[in-house]
Amino acid sequence: MEIVRNFNHDSFGKLRIFYTRVLSLGNGIFKRHCNFLASHSLNVVVGIGSLLSFVFAVVVVYLCLFPGVDPVFQSYQIVSDPKNSSIPIEKCNVFEGKWVPDVTYPLYSASQCPFAERGFSCLANGRRDGGYTKWRWKPNNCDVPRLNARKVLEKLYGKRVVFVGDSLSRTQWESLICMLMSGVDDKRSVYEVNGNKITKQIRFLGVRFSTYNLRIDFYRSVFLVRPSSVPKRAPKRVKSTLRLDLMDDISKEWIDSDVLVFNSGHWWTPTKLFEMGSYFQVGKSLKLGMPINTAFRKALGTWASWVETTVNTNRTSVFFRTFESSHWGGKKRNTCKVTRHPWSKTNGREKSSISDNIVKVIKQMKVSVDLLHVTRMGAFRSDGHVGTWGDNPSVPDCSHWCLPGVPDMWNEILLSRLLPTV
């Protein structure tokens, strides 16, 4: 067992100076009170009362000057040794637990990883507090093995890992690449296969670890199903449709892989659909009145059928990550306040109809799909979002995550499921 202290040298310096001054001042006052008590024995009670009042005032002043005292007490956490975990990780519900401070994190520096796009590199964009990078997810009954990049690379030799989804999928993809690059001696041996810069405008990005003959690819498919043109005789408000019964036309490129990691959900909103003139279609039938939640379930059914009939799950390990908790506030959910520390409670953010639909569909599938149910673990991390430290500081972001940060833990869990012996 190891005790982790989330307390830096500056804090110790301030505390030491403060303590010295208070002690000196307290000694002077105490001496004056002692003289007073010696010459005026009838006022003993008054003298003790004054001294206690002074001590109380010192405590109040300290709390005002050092508001971070509460996190200091919280930071003395016991970090469990994985060897002493109560149950093996393969039998553990790793998504029930809490975040604990761990000064050995982060696992990499975003500024030294060319595949972490600038929009997610919060420290490079001016964020001054790095405390959000020093938290580790601790399941209730086990421990997630810490990344050993070199061993993972050896285990993944000759493999192809594919991420499919929206920008949150791209964040996890970038995170995994940066994590594994820490185990590569020659950084030049890791490169984007088409020489592309990492950007949200490109539908396909692929990074090759040439020493290990490993490919880690990302395909941008925010709905998983196929965007389509406007059918004949459609109302003028219809600018495009989403074919709920057909997979994205680039899905054929995902099949030849050893690992498939999916996500979807953040684009299934009125803002991204109806307000943009995009409506649902099944076959030749336009579904103008179909609710988004119903359409999402229909799309997931199409995806599930595709996996069951097209993907060789004896070779390919399939994962689906649930909805990632956002922390928008205000009545219209349009304000973004990034905290300095994680929330102590989920405050209802662990609830998601999108995640509920994903869970239901996967439970009914005929083949094995590993569910990465990260919704609850993300609900605590109000401190981990991009906020105003992204591409455009004038547009706050309480949906995406800073790198390094929360997505790194998704990947440590992913690797523990994929390679339990590493």
C-alpha positions in Angstrom: 0.0 0.0 0.0 1.3 3.4 -0.8 0.1 6.8 0.4 -0.2 9.4 -2.4 0.0 13.1 -1.5 -1.4 15.6 -3.9 0.6 18.5 -2.3 3.2 20.5 -4.2 6.3 22.3 -3.0 4.9 25.7 -3.3 2.0 24.8 -1.0 4.5 23.5 1.6 6.5 26.7 1.3 3.5 28.9 1.9 2.3 26.7 4.8 5.8 26.7 6.4 6.0 30.6 6.3 2.4 30.9 7.5 3.1 28.5 10.3 6.2 30.3 11.4 4.5 33.7 11.5 1.5 32.4 13.4 3.7 30.5 15.9 5.7 33.7 16.5 2.6 35.8 16.9 0.9 33.2 19.0 3.9 33.0 21.4 3.9 36.7 21.9 0.2 36.8 22.6 0.5 33.8 24.9 3.3 35.5 26.9 1.2 38.6 27.3 -1.7 36.5 28.5 0.6 34.6 30.9 1.8 38.0 32.5 -1.8 39.1 32.6 -2.9 35.9 34.4 -0.1 36.1 36.9 -0.9 39.7 38.0 -4.7 39.4 37.6 -5.7 35.9 38.7 -9.3 36.8 38.8 -9.4 37.2 35.0 -8.2 33.6 34.2 -11.3 32.7 32.4 -11.3 35.9 30.3 -7.7 35.3 29.3 -8.3 31.7 28.2 -11.3 32.8 26.3 -9.3 35.5 24.5 -6.6 33.0 23.5 -9.2 30.5 22.2 -10.8 33.3 20.2 -7.5 34.2 18.7 -6.8 30.6 17.6 -10.3 30.4 16.1 -9.6 33.7 14.1 -6.3 32.3 12.9 -8.1 29.2 11.5 -10.7 31.3 9.8 -8.0 33.5 8.2 -6.1 30.5 7.0 -9.1 29.0 5.4 -9.7 32.2 3.5 -6.1 32.6 2.4 -5.7 28.9 1.5 -9.1 27.7 0.1 -7.4 24.5 -1.2 -7.2 23.0 2.3 -10.1 20.7 1.7 -8.5 19.0 -1.4 -5.3 18.6 0.6 -7.1 16.5 3.2 -8.9 14.6 0.4 -5.6 14.0 -1.3 -4.3 11.5 1.3 -5.7 8.5 -0.5 -4.6 4.9 -0.2 -3.5 3.5 -3.6 -4.1 -0.2 -3.8 -1.6 -2.6 -5.1 -3.0 -4.6 -8.1 -1.4 -7.7 -6.6 -3.7 -7.3 -3.5 -6.9 -6.7 -5.4 -9.9 -8.7 -4.1 -11.0 -10.2 -7.4 -9.3 -10.6 -10.9 -9.9 -7.7 -13.2 -11.6 -9.9 -15.8 -14.3 -10.7 -13.3 -14.5 -7.2 -11.9 -17.0 -4.4 -12.8 -14.3 -1.8 -13.5 -16.9 0.9 -14.2 -18.1 1.1 -10.6 -15.6 3.0 -8.5 -14.1 6.4 -7.9 -11.3 8.7 -9.0 -8.2 8.8 -6.7 -5.3 11.2 -6.9 -2.1 9.7 -8.3 1.0 11.8 -8.7 2.6 9.3 -11.1 0.1 10.4 -13.8 -0.1 11.6 -16.6 1.3 8.8 -18.8 2.7 11.2 -21.5 3.1 14.8 -22.4 0.8 16.1 -25.1 3.4 18.6 -26.2 5.8 15.8 -27.1 3.2 13.7 -29.0 2.6 14.9 -32.6 -0.7 13.0 -32.8 -2.4 15.0 -30.0 -4.2 17.8 -31.8 -3.7 21.3 -30.4 -7.4 21.7 -29.7 -7.2 19.0 -26.9 -3.9 20.0 -25.5 -5.2 22.3 -22.7 -1.9 23.0 -21.0 -0.4 24.1 -24.3 -3.4 26.4 -24.8 -2.8 28.2 -21.5 -4.4 26.1 -18.8 -2.3 26.6 -15.7 -3.6 24.0 -13.3 -2.3 20.5 -14.2 -4.1 18.8 -11.4 -6.7 17.3 -13.7 -4.0 15.1 -15.2 -3.2 13.4 -11.9 -6.3 11.3 -11.2 -6.6 7.5 -11.6 -9.9 5.5 -11.8 -10.1 3.0 -9.0 -12.7 0.3 -9.3 -14.4 -0.8 -6.1 -13.1 -4.4 -6.1 -10.0 -4.4 -8.3 -7.4 -2.2 -9.9 -6.9 -1.3 -13.6 -3.4 -2.4 -14.5 -1.1 0.6 -15.2 0.0 0.9 -18.8 3.2 -0.9 -19.8 3.6 0.6 -23.3 6.4 -1.7 -24.4 4.6 -4.9 -23.5 1.4 -3.7 -25.1 3.2 -2.9 -28.3 4.8 -6.4 -28.3 1.4 -8.0 -27.8 -0.2 -5.9 -30.6 2.6 -6.8 -33.1 1.2 -7.1 -36.6 -2.4 -6.0 -35.5 -4.8 -3.4 -36.8 -6.8 -1.4 -34.3 -9.7 0.7 -35.6 -11.7 3.4 -33.9 -15.0 4.5 -35.5 -17.2 7.3 -34.3 -17.3 11.1 -33.7 -14.7 13.5 -32.3 -14.8 11.7 -28.9 -13.6 8.6 -30.7 -10.9 10.6 -32.3 -9.8 11.9 -28.8 -9.5 8.3 -27.6 -7.6 7.3 -30.7 -5.1 10.2 -30.2 -4.8 9.2 -26.5 -3.9 5.6 -27.3 -1.3 6.6 -29.8 0.4 9.0 -27.4 0.3 6.4 -24.6 2.0 3.8 -26.8 4.5 6.2 -28.2 6.0 6.3 -24.7 7.3 2.8 -25.3 8.9 3.6 -28.7 12.6 4.5 -28.8 12.6 5.9 -32.3 9.7 8.3 -32.5 10.3 8.8 -36.2 9.1 5.2 -36.7 5.6 6.3 -35.9 3.8 8.2 -38.6 0.5 9.0 -40.3 0.2 6.7 -43.3 -0.8 9.5 -45.7 1.3 12.2 -44.2 -1.8 14.0 -43.0 -1.9 16.4 -40.1 -4.3 15.3 -37.3 -7.5 17.3 -37.9 -11.3 16.9 -37.6 -11.9 17.6 -41.3 -10.5 14.3 -42.5 -12.7 11.1 -42.5 -9.8 8.7 -42.3 -6.5 8.9 -40.3 -4.1 6.1 -39.8 -1.0 5.9 -37.7 1.6 3.2 -38.2 4.1 1.9 -35.6 6.5 0.5 -38.1 8.8 -1.3 -35.6 5.8 -3.3 -34.5 3.9 -3.5 -37.8 1.0 -2.0 -35.9 -1.8 0.2 -37.4 -4.1 2.3 -35.3 -6.8 3.9 -37.5 -9.7 6.3 -37.0 -12.8 6.6 -39.2 -15.1 9.6 -38.7 -18.6 8.2 -38.8 -20.7 10.2 -36.3 -24.0 8.3 -36.9 -22.5 4.9 -37.9 -25.4 4.7 -40.4 -25.5 6.3 -43.9 -26.1 10.0 -44.6 -28.1 10.3 -47.9 -29.5 12.8 -50.3 -33.0 14.2 -50.3 -35.6 11.8 -51.7 -38.1 13.0 -54.4 -41.1 15.0 -53.4 -39.7 15.7 -49.9 -40.7 18.9 -48.1 -38.4 21.9 -48.5 -37.2 21.8 -45.0 -35.5 18.4 -45.7 -31.9 19.1 -46.8 -30.6 15.5 -46.3 -31.6 12.2 -44.7 -30.1 9.6 -42.4 -30.7 6.1 -43.7 -31.4 4.2 -40.5 -31.4 0.9 -42.3 -28.0 1.1 -44.0 -24.5 1.3 -42.5 -22.1 4.1 -43.4 -20.7 3.5 -46.9 -17.1 3.4 -45.4 -18.1 0.5 -43.1 -16.4 -2.0 -45.5 -13.1 -0.5 -44.6 -13.6 -1.4 -40.9 -13.9 -5.2 -41.4 -10.3 -6.2 -41.9 -9.2 -5.4 -38.3 -8.2 -7.1 -35.1 -9.9 -4.6 -32.8 -12.9 -2.4 -33.5 -13.9 0.3 -31.0 -17.2 2.2 -31.7 -18.9 5.2 -30.3 -21.9 7.4 -31.2 -24.3 9.7 -29.6 -23.2 13.3 -29.5 -24.6 14.1 -32.9 -28.0 12.6 -32.2 -29.5 16.0 -31.2 -32.0 18.4 -32.7 -29.2 20.9 -33.3 -27.2 18.5 -35.3 -30.2 17.0 -37.1 -33.5 18.8 -37.5 -32.1 22.3 -37.3 -29.7 21.4 -40.1 -32.5 20.0 -42.2 -31.6 16.4 -41.7 -34.4 13.8 -41.1 -34.7 10.1 -40.9 -35.4 7.6 -43.7 -36.0 3.8 -43.8 -36.0 2.3 -47.3 -37.9 4.8 -49.5 -40.0 6.1 -46.6 -39.2 9.5 -45.0 -39.8 9.4 -41.3 -40.4 13.1 -40.5 -42.1 12.6 -37.2 -39.8 9.9 -35.8 -38.2 11.0 -32.4 -34.5 11.0 -32.2 -34.4 8.4 -29.4 -36.4 6.0 -31.6 -34.2 6.7 -34.6 -31.1 6.0 -32.5 -32.4 2.6 -31.4 -33.1 1.8 -35.1 -29.6 2.8 -36.1 -28.1 0.7 -33.3 -30.1 -2.3 -34.5 -28.7 -1.8 -38.0 -25.2 -1.6 -36.6 -25.8 -4.8 -34.4 -27.0 -6.7 -37.5 -24.0 -5.6 -39.4 -21.6 -6.8 -36.7 -23.4 -10.2 -36.4 -23.4 -10.9 -40.2 -20.2 -9.2 -41.4 -17.6 -9.1 -38.7 -15.7 -12.3 -37.8 -15.8 -11.9 -34.0 -13.6 -15.0 -33.6 -10.8 -12.8 -35.0 -12.0 -9.3 -34.3 -12.6 -8.0 -30.7 -15.5 -5.5 -30.8 -16.0 -2.8 -28.3 -18.7 -0.1 -27.9 -18.1 2.9 -25.7 -21.2 4.4 -24.1 -22.0 8.2 -24.0 -19.4 10.3 -22.4 -20.7 12.6 -19.7 -20.6 16.3 -20.5 -20.9 19.1 -18.0 -22.8 21.9 -19.6 -24.7 24.1 -17.1 -27.4 26.7 -17.1 -31.1 26.5 -18.0 -30.3 26.1 -21.7 -27.3 23.9 -21.1 -25.0 26.4 -22.8 -22.7 27.5 -20.0 -19.4 25.8 -19.2 -17.7 25.9 -15.9 -14.6 23.8 -15.6 -13.7 23.0 -12.0 -10.3 22.5 -10.5 -11.1 19.2 -9.0 -13.5 16.3 -9.8 -17.0 16.4 -8.4 -17.5 14.2 -5.3 -20.9 13.1 -6.7 -22.2 12.4 -10.1 -25.0 14.9 -9.7 -27.2 12.9 -12.1 -24.7 13.0 -15.0 -24.4 9.2 -14.9 -27.9 9.0 -16.5 -28.1 8.8 -20.3 -30.8 7.5 -22.5 -28.2 7.1 -25.2 -26.1 4.8 -23.0 -29.3 2.9 -21.9 -30.1 2.2 -25.6 -26.6 1.0 -26.3 -26.6 -1.3 -23.3 -30.0 -2.8 -24.3 -29.0 -3.5 -27.9 -25.7 -5.1 -27.0 -27.3 -7.4 -24.5 -29.6 -8.7 -27.2 -26.8 -9.4 -29.7 -26.0 -12.9 -30.9 -22.2 -12.3 -30.8 -19.9 -11.0 -28.1 -19.4 -7.2 -27.9 -17.5 -5.7 -25.0 -19.3 -2.7 -23.5 -17.1 0.1 -22.3 -19.7 1.8 -20.0 -17.8 5.0 -19.2 -20.8 7.3 -18.6 -20.7 7.2 -14.8 -16.9 7.4 -14.4 -17.0 10.5 -16.6 -19.8 12.1 -14.6 -17.3 13.0 -11.8 -14.8 14.7 -14.1 -16.1 18.3 -14.3 -12.4 19.3 -14.2 -11.3 17.4 -17.3 -13.0 19.3 -20.1 -11.4 21.5 -22.7 -13.3 24.6 -21.5 -11.7 27.7 -22.9 -8.4 26.0 -23.5 -9.2 24.7 -27.0 -8.9 25.9 -30.6 -11.2 28.9 -30.0 -11.0 30.3 -26.4 -14.2 32.4 -27.1 -16.2 29.2 -27.5 -16.2 27.1 -24.3 -16.3 23.3 -24.5 -17.8 21.1 -21.8 -18.1 18.0 -24.0 -14.5 17.2 -25.2 -11.7 16.2 -22.9 -8.2 17.6 -22.4 -5.3 15.3 -23.3 -3.7 13.9 -21.3 -6.7 13.2 -19.2 -9.9 11.2 -18.9 -9.6 9.3 -22.3 -6.3 7.8 -21.1 -8.3 5.9 -18.5 -10.7 4.6 -21.1 -7.7 3.2 -23.0 -6.2 1.6 -19.9 -9.5 -0.2 -19.3 -9.7 -1.1 -23.0 -6.2 -2.7 -22.9 -6.9 -4.5 -19.7 -9.9 -6.2 -21.4 -8.1 -6.8 -24.7 -4.8 -8.0 -23.1 -5.6 -9.1 -19.6 -2.2 -10.8 -19.1 -0.1 -7.7 -19.9 
